[in-house]
Structure formats: C-alpha cells, structure tokens
Amino acid sequence: MSITRINHFEAAEGKGADLLAFLRGVVAVVRTQHGCQGCHLLRDAQEPQRIAIVEVWDSIAHHQAAAKAIPRAQLVQVMPLLAAPPKGNYYEDDSDGPT
C-alpha cells in the first residue's frame, strides 16, 4: 500500500513567488527519488501565499530516505521565505475501509 505525504507551507509577506520557485526545485528533485509515485505542487486558489506539496510514496521509509536528497544548505535558504514552519503528515488511503 502506498503512503501520501501532504506538506503545508505559508509564504512570508511578499515572498510567495520566491517560495513557489524554491518549491518547484524541491518537487523536481523529489520526483526523481526511488519510491516516489508522484508529486504535486499546489497553490491555494483563495490565499496564494499558502502552498501544499502532495507526494505519493511506496512507503514512509522511501520518503524519509528521499528527504535526505535535499541538501541542508538549500533547506536553510527557504526559512526566510516562510511565515511559519512547514507542516506535514503521512496519510494512508482508506477509501475502501479497513484492509
């Protein structure tokens, strides 16, 4: 069974375009990682400073291994672009009920 990771970001005032550009680069890397089934960058239609990344993985372990592919120096660069720390959670597809 695959796992979905949903990450939420909120851009600092006036930094929405910069954050979106940064996250496009992250998504490009994520899509190349082993175990990634898909990755989408979404911008809130009503509040464009709110951005989400939805990732589908073979497993949580695959996501955690891939997270190490983003250089720490790059992650430090994103901090001034954020209004708050990013949040993320793992989700299992429960559309068909218990397995």
N, CA and C atoms as an extended XYZ file, in Angstrom:
297
Properties=species:S:1:pos:R:3:atomname:S:1:resname:S:1:resid:I:1 pbc="F F F"
N         0.839       -1.172        0.000 N   MET     1
C         0.000        0.000        0.000 CA  MET     1
C         0.895        1.249        0.000 C   MET     1
N         0.531        2.221       -0.805 N   SER     2
C         1.308        3.456       -0.863 CA  SER     2
C         0.946        4.365        0.302 C   SER     2
N         1.767        5.372        0.481 N   ILE     3
C         1.577        6.359        1.542 CA  ILE     3
C         1.587        7.745        0.898 C   ILE     3
N         0.737        8.633        1.383 N   THR     4
C         0.696       10.001        0.870 CA  THR     4
C         1.225       10.941        1.937 C   THR     4
N         2.094       11.824        1.531 N   ARG     5
C         2.637       12.855        2.417 CA  ARG     5
C         2.092       14.189        1.929 C   ARG     5
N         1.436       14.939        2.821 N   ILE     6
C         0.932       16.260        2.480 CA  ILE     6
C         1.679       17.271        3.329 C   ILE     6
N         2.348       18.196        2.644 N   ASN     7
C         3.151       19.229        3.289 CA  ASN     7
C         2.498       20.583        3.054 C   ASN     7
N         2.427       21.396        4.102 N   HIS     8
C         1.808       22.719        4.017 CA  HIS     8
C         2.851       23.795        4.303 C   HIS     8
N         2.830       24.841        3.469 N   PHE     9
C         3.756       25.961        3.600 CA  PHE     9
C         2.961       27.263        3.529 C   PHE     9
N         3.431       28.268        4.260 N   GLU    10
C         2.847       29.596        4.142 CA  GLU    10
C         3.985       30.580        3.931 C   GLU    10
N         3.894       31.323        2.844 N   ALA    11
C         4.945       32.275        2.493 CA  ALA    11
C         4.899       33.492        3.403 C   ALA    11
N         6.071       34.016        3.711 N   ALA    12
C         6.176       35.291        4.423 CA  ALA    12
C         5.649       36.397        3.506 C   ALA    12
N         5.275       37.499        4.092 N   GLU    13
C         4.743       38.638        3.336 CA  GLU    13
C         5.666       38.995        2.169 C   GLU    13
N         5.095       39.022        0.969 N   GLY    14
C         5.844       39.412       -0.221 CA  GLY    14
C         6.788       38.354       -0.764 C   GLY    14
N         6.764       37.138       -0.190 N   LYS    15
C         7.714       36.089       -0.590 CA  LYS    15
C         7.047       34.910       -1.296 C   LYS    15
N         5.775       35.049       -1.661 N   GLY    16
C         5.049       33.943       -2.278 CA  GLY    16
C         5.682       33.433       -3.556 C   GLY    16
N         6.073       34.339       -4.450 N   ALA    17
C         6.677       33.924       -5.721 CA  ALA    17
C         8.023       33.247       -5.489 C   ALA    17
N         8.794       33.770       -4.529 N   ASP    18
C        10.100       33.173       -4.224 CA  ASP    18
C         9.932       31.772       -3.631 C   ASP    18
N         8.956       31.619       -2.735 N   LEU    19
C         8.728       30.310       -2.125 CA  LEU    19
C         8.252       29.313       -3.180 C   LEU    19
N         7.362       29.750       -4.040 N   LEU    20
C         6.868       28.871       -5.097 CA  LEU    20
C         8.014       28.418       -6.002 C   LEU    20
N         8.893       29.325       -6.374 N   ALA    21
C        10.045       28.974       -7.216 CA  ALA    21
C        10.962       27.986       -6.495 C   ALA    21
N        11.203       28.212       -5.223 N   PHE    22
C        12.035       27.309       -4.440 CA  PHE    22
C        11.416       25.910       -4.406 C   PHE    22
N        10.121       25.859       -4.134 N   LEU    23
C         9.454       24.563       -4.015 CA  LEU    23
C         9.361       23.832       -5.354 C   LEU    23
N         9.327       24.559       -6.444 N   ARG    24
C         9.381       23.896       -7.766 CA  ARG    24
C        10.678       23.104       -7.897 C   ARG    24
N        11.767       23.676       -7.411 N   GLY    25
C        13.048       22.972       -7.436 CA  GLY    25
C        13.041       21.737       -6.559 C   GLY    25
N        12.409       21.847       -5.395 N   VAL    26
C        12.299       20.696       -4.490 CA  VAL    26
C        11.487       19.591       -5.158 C   VAL    26
N        10.357       19.954       -5.748 N   VAL    27
C         9.492       18.964       -6.401 CA  VAL    27
C        10.243       18.255       -7.529 C   VAL    27
N        11.044       18.992       -8.270 N   ALA    28
C        11.823       18.385       -9.357 CA  ALA    28
C        12.760       17.305       -8.818 C   ALA    28
N        13.359       17.542       -7.673 N   VAL    29
C        14.247       16.545       -7.055 CA  VAL    29
C        13.433       15.374       -6.517 C   VAL    29
N        12.338       15.679       -5.820 N   VAL    30
C        11.514       14.626       -5.219 CA  VAL    30
C        11.035       13.636       -6.279 C   VAL    30
N        10.607       14.146       -7.406 N   ARG    31
C        10.064       13.279       -8.470 CA  ARG    31
C        11.084       12.258       -8.985 C   ARG    31
N        12.365       12.514       -8.798 N   THR    32
C        13.409       11.601       -9.284 CA  THR    32
C        13.811       10.546       -8.257 C   THR    32
N        13.271       10.624       -7.059 N   GLN    33
C        13.715        9.750       -5.985 CA  GLN    33
C        13.055        8.378       -6.051 C   GLN    33
N        13.837        7.378       -5.672 N   HIS    34
C        13.359        5.996       -5.658 CA  HIS    34
C        12.155        5.879       -4.724 C   HIS    34
N        11.095        5.275       -5.216 N   GLY    35
C         9.904        5.060       -4.412 CA  GLY    35
C         8.856        6.147       -4.544 C   GLY    35
N         9.169        7.221       -5.274 N   CYS    36
C         8.199        8.300       -5.475 CA  CYS    36
C         7.245        7.910       -6.608 C   CYS    36
N         5.963        7.884       -6.305 N   GLN    37
C         4.946        7.571       -7.302 CA  GLN    37
C         4.358        8.827       -7.931 C   GLN    37
N         4.555        9.960       -7.284 N   GLY    38
C         4.040       11.209       -7.822 CA  GLY    38
C         4.225       12.339       -6.827 C   GLY    38
N         4.261       13.566       -7.354 N   CYS    39
C         4.463       14.731       -6.503 CA  CYS    39
C         3.812       15.932       -7.188 C   CYS    39
N         2.976       16.644       -6.448 N   HIS    40
C         2.246       17.790       -6.996 CA  HIS    40
C         2.448       19.014       -6.124 C   HIS    40
N         2.695       20.129       -6.752 N   LEU    41
C         2.834       21.424       -6.082 CA  LEU    41
C         1.531       22.183       -6.297 C   LEU    41
N         0.875       22.566       -5.207 N   LEU    42
C        -0.434       23.208       -5.275 CA  LEU    42
C        -0.411       24.558       -4.572 C   LEU    42
N        -1.076       25.528       -5.178 N   ARG    43
C        -1.202       26.856       -4.573 CA  ARG    43
C        -2.679       27.087       -4.270 C   ARG    43
N        -2.965       27.571       -3.073 N   ASP    44
C        -4.339       27.845       -2.654 CA  ASP    44
C        -4.965       28.868       -3.594 C   ASP    44
N        -6.142       28.567       -4.109 N   ALA    45
C        -6.816       29.441       -5.068 CA  ALA    45
C        -7.297       30.745       -4.435 C   ALA    45
N        -7.585       30.724       -3.141 N   GLN    46
C        -8.079       31.920       -2.453 CA  GLN    46
C        -6.981       32.678       -1.717 C   GLN    46
N        -5.982       31.953       -1.235 N   GLU    47
C        -4.883       32.558       -0.479 CA  GLU    47
C        -3.563       32.049       -1.059 C   GLU    47
N        -3.072       32.704       -2.109 N   PRO    48
C        -1.923       32.186       -2.853 CA  PRO    48
C        -0.620       32.092       -2.058 C   PRO    48
N        -0.560       32.681       -0.879 N   GLN    49
C         0.642       32.532       -0.054 CA  GLN    49
C         0.678       31.158        0.614 C   GLN    49
N        -0.432       30.430        0.542 N   ARG    50
C        -0.487       29.077        1.089 CA  ARG    50
C        -0.223       28.076       -0.029 C   ARG    50
N         0.726       27.205        0.223 N   ILE    51
C         1.186       26.252       -0.786 CA  ILE    51
C         1.224       24.869       -0.152 C   ILE    51
N         0.910       23.864       -0.938 N   ALA    52
C         0.988       22.485       -0.468 CA  ALA    52
C         1.758       21.649       -1.475 C   ALA    52
N         2.425       20.645       -0.965 N   ILE    53
C         3.041       19.622       -1.803 CA  ILE    53
C         2.415       18.299       -1.388 C   ILE    53
N         1.876       17.585       -2.364 N   VAL    54
C         1.287       16.268       -2.122 CA  VAL    54
C         2.189       15.243       -2.805 C   VAL    54
N         2.722       14.340       -2.004 N   GLU    55
C         3.647       13.324       -2.503 CA  GLU    55
C         3.051       11.940       -2.257 C   GLU    55
N         3.205       11.046       -3.204 N   VAL    56
C         2.780        9.654       -3.021 CA  VAL    56
C         4.030        8.784       -3.114 C   VAL    56
N         4.196        7.933       -2.107 N   TRP    57
C         5.402        7.113       -1.965 CA  TRP    57
C         5.051        5.645       -1.805 C   TRP    57
N         6.015        4.807       -2.123 N   ASP    58
C         5.871        3.373       -1.875 CA  ASP    58
C         5.726        3.102       -0.383 C   ASP    58
N         6.438        3.913        0.438 N   SER    59
C         6.397        3.719        1.890 CA  SER    59
C         6.913        4.980        2.584 C   SER    59
N         6.677        5.063        3.884 N   ILE    60
C         7.228        6.164        4.677 CA  ILE    60
C         8.749        6.122        4.624 C   ILE    60
N         9.310        4.938        4.681 N   ALA    61
C        10.772        4.801        4.633 CA  ALA    61
C        11.342        5.383        3.344 C   ALA    61
N        10.648        5.182        2.225 N   HIS    62
C        11.114        5.762        0.962 CA  HIS    62
C        11.105        7.289        1.044 C   HIS    62
N        10.056        7.856        1.618 N   HIS    63
C        10.002        9.317        1.749 CA  HIS    63
C        11.129        9.823        2.635 C   HIS    63
N        11.329        9.171        3.755 N   GLN    64
C        12.366        9.615        4.685 CA  GLN    64
C        13.751        9.519        4.066 C   GLN    64
N        13.995        8.493        3.287 N   ALA    65
C        15.291        8.362        2.603 CA  ALA    65
C        15.451        9.465        1.565 C   ALA    65
N        14.380        9.751        0.844 N   ALA    66
C        14.437       10.781       -0.200 CA  ALA    66
C        14.611       12.173        0.390 C   ALA    66
N        14.069       12.402        1.570 N   ALA    67
C        14.195       13.718        2.201 CA  ALA    67
C        15.663       14.088        2.402 C   ALA    67
N        16.499       13.104        2.535 N   LYS    68
C        17.933       13.345        2.711 CA  LYS    68
C        18.594       13.826        1.424 C   LYS    68
N        17.901       13.716        0.288 N   ALA    69
C        18.461       14.147       -1.001 CA  ALA    69
C        18.429       15.665       -1.157 C   ALA    69
N        17.616       16.353       -0.349 N   ILE    70
C        17.566       17.818       -0.396 CA  ILE    70
C        18.709       18.327        0.477 C   ILE    70
N        19.678       19.018       -0.115 N   PRO    71
C        20.824       19.496        0.670 CA  PRO    71
C        20.394       20.416        1.815 C   PRO    71
N        20.980       20.217        2.978 N   ARG    72
C        20.664       21.034        4.165 CA  ARG    72
C        20.840       22.522        3.876 C   ARG    72
N        21.866       22.879        3.123 N   ALA    73
C        22.099       24.291        2.794 CA  ALA    73
C        20.906       24.867        2.042 C   ALA    73
N        20.301       24.064        1.209 N   GLN    74
C        19.128       24.512        0.452 CA  GLN    74
C        17.938       24.715        1.391 C   GLN    74
N        17.796       23.842        2.370 N   LEU    75
C        16.694       23.965        3.320 CA  LEU    75
C        16.836       25.224        4.176 C   LEU    75
N        18.054       25.591        4.510 N   VAL    76
C        18.293       26.809        5.284 CA  VAL    76
C        17.864       28.036        4.477 C   VAL    76
N        18.040       27.998        3.169 N   GLN    77
C        17.680       29.125        2.301 CA  GLN    77
C        16.180       29.395        2.301 C   GLN    77
N        15.379       28.378        2.553 N   VAL    78
C        13.928       28.561        2.482 CA  VAL    78
C        13.368       29.256        3.726 C   VAL    78
N        14.045       29.179        4.836 N   MET    79
C        13.494       29.696        6.088 CA  MET    79
C        13.043       31.159        6.013 C   MET    79
N        13.810       32.080        5.404 N   PRO    80
C        13.344       33.471        5.335 CA  PRO    80
C        12.115       33.659        4.438 C   PRO    80
N        11.781       32.655        3.645 N   LEU    81
C        10.629       32.746        2.751 CA  LEU    81
C         9.329       32.322        3.429 C   LEU    81
N         9.440       31.759        4.634 N   LEU    82
C         8.286       31.175        5.317 CA  LEU    82
C         7.736       32.083        6.411 C   LEU    82
N         6.409       32.136        6.537 N   ALA    83
C         5.754       32.869        7.616 CA  ALA    83
C         5.707       32.020        8.890 C   ALA    83
N         5.763       30.698        8.730 N   ALA    84
C         5.703       29.753        9.845 CA  ALA    84
C         6.418       28.484        9.415 C   ALA    84
N         6.831       27.662       10.373 N   PRO    85
C         7.461       26.400        9.996 CA  PRO    85
C         6.514       25.545        9.151 C   PRO    85
N         7.054       24.843        8.166 N   PRO    86
C         6.202       23.964        7.361 CA  PRO    86
C         5.651       22.825        8.218 C   PRO    86
N         4.518       22.298        7.790 N   LYS    87
C         3.895       21.173        8.488 CA  LYS    87
C         3.651       20.058        7.477 C   LYS    87
N         3.746       18.835        7.936 N   GLY    88
C         3.483       17.711        7.051 CA  GLY    88
C         3.069       16.483        7.827 C   GLY    88
N         2.256       15.664        7.183 N   ASN    89
C         1.790       14.422        7.785 CA  ASN    89
C         1.719       13.338        6.723 C   ASN    89
N         1.743       12.093        7.204 N   TYR    90
C         1.578       10.927        6.346 CA  TYR    90
C         0.130       10.462        6.415 C   TYR    90
N        -0.396       10.033        5.268 N   TYR    91
C        -1.771        9.559        5.184 CA  TYR    91
C        -1.819        8.232        4.448 C   TYR    91
N        -2.709        7.366        4.915 N   GLU    92
C        -2.990        6.107        4.233 CA  GLU    92
C        -4.330        6.250        3.533 C   GLU    92
N        -4.466        5.654        2.376 N   ASP    93
C        -5.723        5.691        1.636 CA  ASP    93
C        -6.713        4.733        2.305 C   ASP    93
N        -7.786        5.287        2.805 N   ASP    94
C        -8.782        4.483        3.495 CA  ASP    94
C       -10.127        4.540        2.766 C   ASP    94
N       -10.073        4.781        1.449 N   SER    95
C       -11.292        4.915        0.648 CA  SER    95
C       -12.176        3.679        0.702 C   SER    95
N       -11.559        2.522        0.788 N   ASP    96
C       -12.308        1.264        0.767 CA  ASP    96
C       -12.499        0.672        2.144 C   ASP    96
N       -12.178        1.419        3.187 N   GLY    97
C       -12.329        0.926        4.550 CA  GLY    97
C       -11.148        0.057        4.973 C   GLY    97
N       -11.275       -0.586        6.119 N   PRO    98
C       -10.172       -1.402        6.655 CA  PRO    98
C        -9.761       -2.523        5.708 C   PRO    98
N        -8.473       -2.783        5.714 N   THR    99
C        -7.954       -3.876        4.875 CA  THR    99
C        -7.637       -5.081        5.719 C   THR    99
